[in-house]
């Protein structure tokens, strides 16, 4: 029998009390707008699973570096153990999942867009327990039930106060926090390693793909219009996707959606032609369809398609941002794309570059075998044990 099981048998053999948040905590939102700070220099730091200090907590639950006067810091009245949480989201399942706990009081201020939860009786472990409980399936089911909105979802203050949580004795809370902290720390370590590997990939990619000025004459440069026998676009609107469709449907989003009809059956590089992800690159071989502003490059001539893929990922977006048509939504035209020039090393050099960069690309981006796959596995493991640890038999009243 593990330590947690022993504690449950010893301290609550008849079950655990389930109580509304308002019985143990006070919910409020009285932060300040970061625009009031002089000499503001926001710098995004760390992700929301870490413990933060000495920073401004913004509406996305990131910490940002600001210059704040003592009066503004005192205005926020931040206390150690406070939980700050995003009360609304465009994605229903994100509500309550992003939060931070204040562990160091020095110069902490927070946005008026977020919600503060303060325990009536301070204890850091209890704050951490409550934060983990917010992400559990039990609490998320209640949040989904009470959330209101059309394009952005949220709960009223009264609904938040009425959310019910299991509240076991303190030693059980502490053991649950210890276990889940270990999962979080492991995920943070993997995420840090992934960040380092991506920097390493960028470093070697730039070395391998860059052409030194004194060697430019040794390379043949060709435009995409000469390299690709076919450059075209899809014909569909972006909303043509079908849930559970048979074929990938490439829009200007980072990842493909799905659809039941295909228009292409080939090996292709796909380029997002407008919007915030303009210039984003995807590769696909097989049957697929595409949005009318997504460019489809195919029928490659005299080039390793994966060399071209890596080169476009490295330099095409920079070129596009300089040459794209400006408006409310930036976009590229066919001539702009066809005129993008690519250095063509020997086939042997291309293969050598691809072999190195493919290994980095797999490690950094492959959802089946690289670090992202391991991080995703750890995340699922964490969620499984979080829900298992936070599931209790309710004590009879």
Secondary structure, DSSP 4 states (H G I P E B T S, - for coil): --HHHHHHHHH-TT-BEEEEGGGTEEEE-----GGGSTT-----BS-TTS-B-SSEE-TTS-EE-----HHHHHHHT--TT-EEE--EESSGGGTTT-EEEB---TT-EE-TTSEEEEESS--HHHHHHHHHHHTSHHHHHHHHHH-B-SSSEE--HHHHHH-EEEE--HHHHHHHHHHHHHHHHHHHHHHHHHHHHHHHHHHHHHHHH---GGGGGGSEEEEHHHHEEEEEE--B-GGG--TT-SEEEE-SSSS-EEES--SEEEEEEEEE-BSTTTT-EEEEEEEEEEBTTEEEEEEE-SS-HHHHHHHHHHHHHHHHHHHSBPSSS-B--HHHHHT-EEEE--HHHHHHHHHHHHHHHHHHH-TTTSHHHHHHHHHHHHHHHHHHHT--PBPP-
